[in-house]
Amino acid sequence: SNITGTIYTTNATIFDGLIVGNNYDEFIDNQYSFFNPIFSDNFNDGISEWSVNTTNTSVGNGTVILTVNTTVSSISRTLSINGSENRVITFRYKISSGNTSGYQLFYTTAGHNFRDNESKNASFRNTLVADNNWHIAVNDMNLQDGGNNDWINSTITSIKIDLGEFIGNVIEIVWFAIGSSEVGLRHL
């Protein structure tokens, strides 16, 4: 019989379309389809290592459910990663109740804290889609606001996601990761 297509043997883990692993080469057009995380959290152990600035937070079955209660609601975590080698931040989310909303990523280094981010343009803005479907947010910190290259020239000491401006939005997150991705042919 004829077999069509390509068959791969791999130990890769697939995070909703992001292939994470180390077993094969493939040419691809989407530079973020293959992702090598240096840090990841699937929230199976809760959110004890995260700081949450909302009053309504719950965790169940590896899903963090955050209800935005102020215009400064956020979730943050301390870590230590090399920004030049790990410039992609990605997470799987859905807005199960509420409106499409902008979000903003902030981070700290030895040279600045979260408050200094605004003046340094050390942030990244994007949109959370509100359609009660799961989405993957992919943020390339090499493309930050204002053309800032602070991320790729620093050790990142913490990360914060400001969850948007709509009070009452219910945002569910099932995993969060930071890592690297390269364009085209690569060996994982």
Buried (B, 14 or more C-beta within 10 A) or exposed (E): EEEEEEEEEEEBEEBEEBBBBEEBEBEEEEBBEBBBBBBBBBBEEEBEEBEBBBEEBEBEEBBBBBBBBEEEBBBBBEBEBEBBEBBBBBBBBBBBEBEEBEBBBBBBBEEBEBEBBEEBEBBBEEEBEBEEEEBBBBBBBBEBBEEBBBBBEBBBBBBBBBBBBBEEBBBBBBBBBBBBBEEEEBEB
